[in-house]
Amino acid sequence: MRRTAEEAAATRRALLVAALAEFAELGYAAATLAGIAARAGVTRGALYHHFTDKAALCLSAISELWAEAATPVWNKLDGPEPPLQRVADFLVAFFTALEEDSTFREVFALSMRSAEGVAELERGLHDKQAIMEGWRRQMVQLLTKAELRPGVTANTAALTIINAVNGTAATWLACPALFSPAQQAQSLADAILHGFAKPPDAAQ
């Protein structure tokens, strides 16, 4: 029986979600297509209908589910508020989603270690680098309109944000008992902005 487009789309999404869970739980090397198909409740034939191999499935899970989970977070940068308030709102949303949104957390964790020294995943690094560069340019464009500390450029501030976000996420993923990103989201955002935002009394 031929599947409808809706059924095919549902199967593809089920495979992406199952793959994300499998890779997050077992790592790329130990995860198997048979295990992913079973977790998704489909046959291996159905899996191969959508994805050619494990690498293609892994990279698709990262790119497609990340776009879905990250959009509400990145939208904070496009709001009507002043630039630094938008950055603060973005940081709070990011740290909250990191802990409370399992898809956001798992995709971010998987993307951070996507290569794992595996040759077939190396091609995904080019997309990752392009995304990171796009993120930097977006931050620079926003921060050129912000009041920064003397001597701090928009590019330096953008790199500070990116490094702080990635570093905080990596630290928490490695040691979740150390702190709660969601509970400390505002404090973390304030500390990051303190490093490059012009102090309120600087003009006095």
PLY file of the C-alpha trace (Angstrom):
ply
format ascii 1.0
element vertex 204
property float x
property float y
property float z
element edge 203
property int vertex1
property int vertex2
end_header
0.00 0.00 0.00
1.40 3.39 -0.99
1.97 5.79 1.83
0.60 9.29 1.74
2.91 12.29 1.87
1.76 12.93 5.44
2.59 9.37 6.47
6.00 9.58 4.85
6.71 12.87 6.62
5.60 11.37 9.94
7.90 8.39 9.42
10.84 10.65 8.59
10.28 12.75 11.69
9.94 9.65 13.88
13.29 8.46 12.53
14.95 11.80 13.22
13.65 11.88 16.79
14.63 8.26 17.37
18.07 8.86 15.90
18.63 11.88 18.10
17.75 9.88 21.20
19.90 6.93 20.11
22.95 9.04 19.30
22.57 11.12 22.47
22.30 7.97 24.60
24.87 5.71 22.94
27.12 7.97 20.89
27.55 7.78 17.13
29.79 4.72 17.02
27.60 2.50 19.21
24.27 3.56 17.72
22.85 1.24 15.07
20.34 1.69 12.30
18.49 -1.37 13.56
18.21 0.19 17.00
17.04 3.50 15.56
14.42 1.80 13.36
13.15 -0.19 16.33
13.00 2.90 18.50
11.01 4.68 15.77
8.70 1.67 15.32
9.53 1.21 11.62
11.39 -1.33 9.51
14.97 -0.88 8.35
13.59 -0.73 4.83
11.56 2.33 5.78
14.67 3.88 7.27
16.68 3.32 4.09
13.85 4.85 2.09
14.58 8.16 3.80
18.30 7.99 4.63
21.18 6.36 2.78
23.30 5.57 5.82
23.92 6.33 9.49
25.95 9.46 8.78
23.20 10.96 6.62
20.66 10.24 9.36
22.89 11.74 12.06
23.58 14.93 10.12
19.92 15.30 9.17
18.85 14.87 12.80
21.25 17.61 13.84
20.35 20.11 11.13
16.59 19.59 10.93
15.77 19.20 14.62
18.15 22.00 15.59
16.40 24.41 13.24
13.08 23.46 14.82
14.20 23.66 18.45
16.46 26.70 18.13
14.15 29.01 16.19
12.21 30.29 19.26
15.51 31.00 21.02
17.16 32.81 18.11
13.98 34.80 17.46
14.78 36.69 20.67
17.52 38.50 18.73
14.98 39.95 16.30
12.64 41.58 18.79
11.85 45.30 19.08
13.81 45.79 22.30
17.19 47.58 22.52
20.15 45.46 21.30
21.55 44.51 24.69
18.10 43.59 25.99
17.64 41.32 22.97
20.98 39.67 23.70
19.99 39.19 27.34
16.63 37.69 26.33
18.42 35.36 23.90
20.85 34.18 26.58
18.07 33.55 29.10
16.08 31.62 26.48
19.16 29.61 25.47
20.15 28.56 28.99
16.54 27.74 29.86
16.02 25.65 26.73
19.33 23.87 27.30
18.01 22.37 30.52
14.27 22.17 29.94
13.94 21.28 26.23
15.24 17.76 25.62
15.39 18.19 21.84
17.34 21.44 22.13
19.73 19.87 24.64
20.30 16.63 22.73
20.86 18.31 19.38
23.24 20.84 20.88
25.20 18.11 22.67
25.32 15.97 19.54
26.41 18.86 17.34
29.25 19.71 19.72
30.75 16.26 19.25
29.39 15.49 15.79
32.73 14.62 14.18
33.93 12.23 16.91
36.88 11.46 14.61
34.52 9.69 12.20
35.37 10.42 8.57
31.79 10.21 7.29
30.70 12.96 9.68
33.44 15.37 8.68
31.33 16.82 5.89
28.90 18.03 8.51
31.60 20.27 10.00
31.40 22.59 7.01
27.72 23.21 7.68
28.47 23.68 11.37
31.18 26.24 10.59
28.83 28.10 8.25
26.15 28.22 10.95
28.66 29.48 13.52
29.86 32.20 11.14
26.27 33.22 10.44
25.65 33.44 14.19
28.72 35.64 14.60
27.65 37.98 11.80
24.13 38.26 13.25
25.55 39.18 16.65
27.99 41.70 15.19
25.23 43.39 13.22
23.09 43.69 16.34
25.92 44.80 18.61
27.08 47.59 16.30
23.97 49.42 17.55
24.70 48.71 21.23
26.59 50.78 23.79
29.75 48.79 24.53
32.64 49.34 26.88
35.40 51.57 25.46
37.81 49.52 23.38
35.38 46.62 22.91
34.32 46.06 19.32
31.08 44.48 18.18
33.07 41.52 16.89
34.79 41.00 20.24
31.45 41.19 22.05
29.91 38.71 19.60
32.77 36.25 20.12
32.43 36.69 23.89
28.76 35.68 23.68
29.44 32.66 21.47
32.31 31.43 23.63
30.34 31.97 26.84
27.29 30.13 25.53
29.28 27.18 24.21
31.49 27.03 27.28
28.60 27.18 29.73
26.69 24.52 27.81
29.72 22.23 27.57
30.43 22.61 31.29
26.86 21.80 32.29
26.55 18.86 29.88
29.75 17.40 31.33
28.67 17.99 34.94
24.90 18.59 35.31
25.09 18.56 39.11
27.34 21.63 39.11
24.57 24.17 38.47
21.19 24.71 36.85
21.32 26.73 33.60
17.57 27.36 33.73
17.54 28.57 37.34
20.62 30.74 36.84
19.77 31.88 33.30
19.29 35.54 34.19
22.41 35.68 36.37
24.48 34.03 33.65
23.14 36.48 31.08
23.91 39.45 33.34
27.47 38.22 33.94
28.13 37.76 30.23
26.80 41.20 29.31
28.77 42.79 32.15
31.97 41.90 30.32
31.30 44.11 27.30
28.30 46.39 27.95
29.01 50.01 28.85
28.29 50.54 32.56
25.16 52.64 33.20
27.18 55.36 34.93
29.95 55.46 32.33
28.71 58.75 30.91
28.73 60.45 34.31
0 1
1 2
2 3
3 4
4 5
5 6
6 7
7 8
8 9
9 10
10 11
11 12
12 13
13 14
14 15
15 16
16 17
17 18
18 19
19 20
20 21
21 22
22 23
23 24
24 25
25 26
26 27
27 28
28 29
29 30
30 31
31 32
32 33
33 34
34 35
35 36
36 37
37 38
38 39
39 40
40 41
41 42
42 43
43 44
44 45
45 46
46 47
47 48
48 49
49 50
50 51
51 52
52 53
53 54
54 55
55 56
56 57
57 58
58 59
59 60
60 61
61 62
62 63
63 64
64 65
65 66
66 67
67 68
68 69
69 70
70 71
71 72
72 73
73 74
74 75
75 76
76 77
77 78
78 79
79 80
80 81
81 82
82 83
83 84
84 85
85 86
86 87
87 88
88 89
89 90
90 91
91 92
92 93
93 94
94 95
95 96
96 97
97 98
98 99
99 100
100 101
101 102
102 103
103 104
104 105
105 106
106 107
107 108
108 109
109 110
110 111
111 112
112 113
113 114
114 115
115 116
116 117
117 118
118 119
119 120
120 121
121 122
122 123
123 124
124 125
125 126
126 127
127 128
128 129
129 130
130 131
131 132
132 133
133 134
134 135
135 136
136 137
137 138
138 139
139 140
140 141
141 142
142 143
143 144
144 145
145 146
146 147
147 148
148 149
149 150
150 151
151 152
152 153
153 154
154 155
155 156
156 157
157 158
158 159
159 160
160 161
161 162
162 163
163 164
164 165
165 166
166 167
167 168
168 169
169 170
170 171
171 172
172 173
173 174
174 175
175 176
176 177
177 178
178 179
179 180
180 181
181 182
182 183
183 184
184 185
185 186
186 187
187 188
188 189
189 190
190 191
191 192
192 193
193 194
194 195
195 196
196 197
197 198
198 199
199 200
200 201
201 202
202 203
